[in-house]
Protein backbone atom coordinates (compact mmCIF):
# COMPACT_ATOMS: atom_id res chain seq x y z
CA UNK A 1 0.00 0.00 0.00
CA UNK A 2 1.35 3.42 -0.89
CA UNK A 3 1.51 6.18 1.71
CA UNK A 4 -1.45 7.94 0.03
CA UNK A 5 -3.72 5.00 -0.84
CA UNK A 6 -6.75 4.86 1.46
CA UNK A 7 -7.31 1.77 3.59
CA UNK A 8 -9.67 0.59 6.30
CA UNK A 9 -8.26 0.63 9.84
CA UNK A 10 -9.56 -0.68 13.14
CA UNK A 11 -8.52 1.62 15.99
CA UNK A 12 -8.93 0.40 19.56
CA UNK A 13 -8.08 2.01 22.85
CA UNK A 14 -8.02 1.46 26.60
CA UNK A 15 -7.68 4.76 28.45
CA UNK A 16 -7.31 4.79 32.25
CA UNK A 17 -8.46 8.37 32.95
CA UNK A 18 -12.03 9.49 32.10
CA UNK A 19 -10.87 12.94 30.94
CA UNK A 20 -8.30 11.49 28.55
CA UNK A 21 -10.86 8.91 27.43
CA UNK A 22 -13.29 11.69 26.50
CA UNK A 23 -10.59 13.52 24.53
CA UNK A 24 -9.57 10.40 22.60
CA UNK A 25 -13.21 9.53 21.85
CA UNK A 26 -13.95 13.09 20.69
CA UNK A 27 -10.92 13.12 18.40
CA UNK A 28 -11.66 9.69 16.89
CA UNK A 29 -15.31 10.64 16.34
CA UNK A 30 -14.09 13.39 13.98
CA UNK A 31 -12.23 10.94 11.73
CA UNK A 32 -13.96 7.57 12.14
CA UNK A 33 -17.10 5.62 12.91
CA UNK A 34 -17.59 4.08 16.36
CA UNK A 35 -18.26 0.34 16.05
CA UNK A 36 -18.27 -0.66 19.72
CA UNK A 37 -17.10 0.83 22.98
CA UNK A 38 -13.43 1.77 22.41
CA UNK A 39 -13.41 0.52 18.78
CA UNK A 40 -13.49 2.76 15.70
CA UNK A 41 -13.37 2.19 11.95
CA UNK A 42 -11.19 4.77 10.19
CA UNK A 43 -10.65 5.13 6.44
CA UNK A 44 -7.36 6.86 5.71
CA UNK A 45 -3.96 6.36 4.14
CA UNK A 46 -0.90 5.03 5.97
CA UNK A 47 0.34 8.62 6.21
CA UNK A 48 -3.04 9.70 7.57
CA UNK A 49 -2.94 6.94 10.18
CA UNK A 50 0.58 7.97 11.21
CA UNK A 51 -0.66 11.54 11.68
CA UNK A 52 -3.69 10.33 13.65
CA UNK A 53 -1.53 8.21 15.96
CA UNK A 54 0.80 11.18 16.59
CA UNK A 55 -2.21 13.32 17.53
CA UNK A 56 -3.58 10.61 19.82
CA UNK A 57 -0.15 10.21 21.44
CA UNK A 58 -0.44 13.82 22.61
CA UNK A 59 -3.78 13.05 24.32
CA UNK A 60 -2.80 9.92 26.25
CA UNK A 61 -0.45 8.87 29.02
CA UNK A 62 1.78 6.23 27.42
CA UNK A 63 2.47 4.63 30.81
CA UNK A 64 -1.25 4.11 31.60
CA UNK A 65 -3.12 4.03 28.29
CA UNK A 66 -3.12 1.83 25.18
CA UNK A 67 -4.08 2.83 21.61
CA UNK A 68 -3.72 0.40 18.70
CA UNK A 69 -4.45 0.57 14.96
CA UNK A 70 -4.80 -2.43 12.67
CA UNK A 71 -5.05 -2.18 8.88
CA UNK A 72 -7.85 -4.43 7.65
CA UNK A 73 -7.38 -6.51 4.50
CA UNK A 74 -9.06 -5.17 1.35
CA UNK A 75 -11.21 -8.26 0.92
CA UNK A 76 -11.53 -9.16 4.57
CA UNK A 77 -14.27 -11.27 6.07
CA UNK A 78 -16.85 -9.76 8.46
CA UNK A 79 -19.40 -11.45 10.68
CA UNK A 80 -21.49 -10.11 13.55
CA UNK A 81 -23.59 -11.66 16.26
CA UNK A 82 -26.11 -9.81 18.38
CA UNK A 83 -27.32 -6.26 18.01
CA UNK A 84 -25.33 -4.19 15.51
CA UNK A 85 -24.89 -0.53 16.44
CA UNK A 86 -24.56 0.52 12.80
CA UNK A 87 -27.72 1.40 10.86
CA UNK A 88 -29.24 -1.53 8.96
CA UNK A 89 -27.73 -1.92 5.51
CA UNK A 90 -24.54 0.03 6.33
CA UNK A 91 -21.43 -2.06 5.75
CA UNK A 92 -17.95 -0.77 6.24
CA UNK A 93 -15.26 -1.95 3.92
Protein Blocks (a to p, Z undefined) as FASTA:
>chain_A
ZZklccddddddddfblklmmmmmmmmmmmmccfbghiacddddfklmmmmmmmmmmmpc
fklgccddddddfklccddedjdfbdghiagZZ
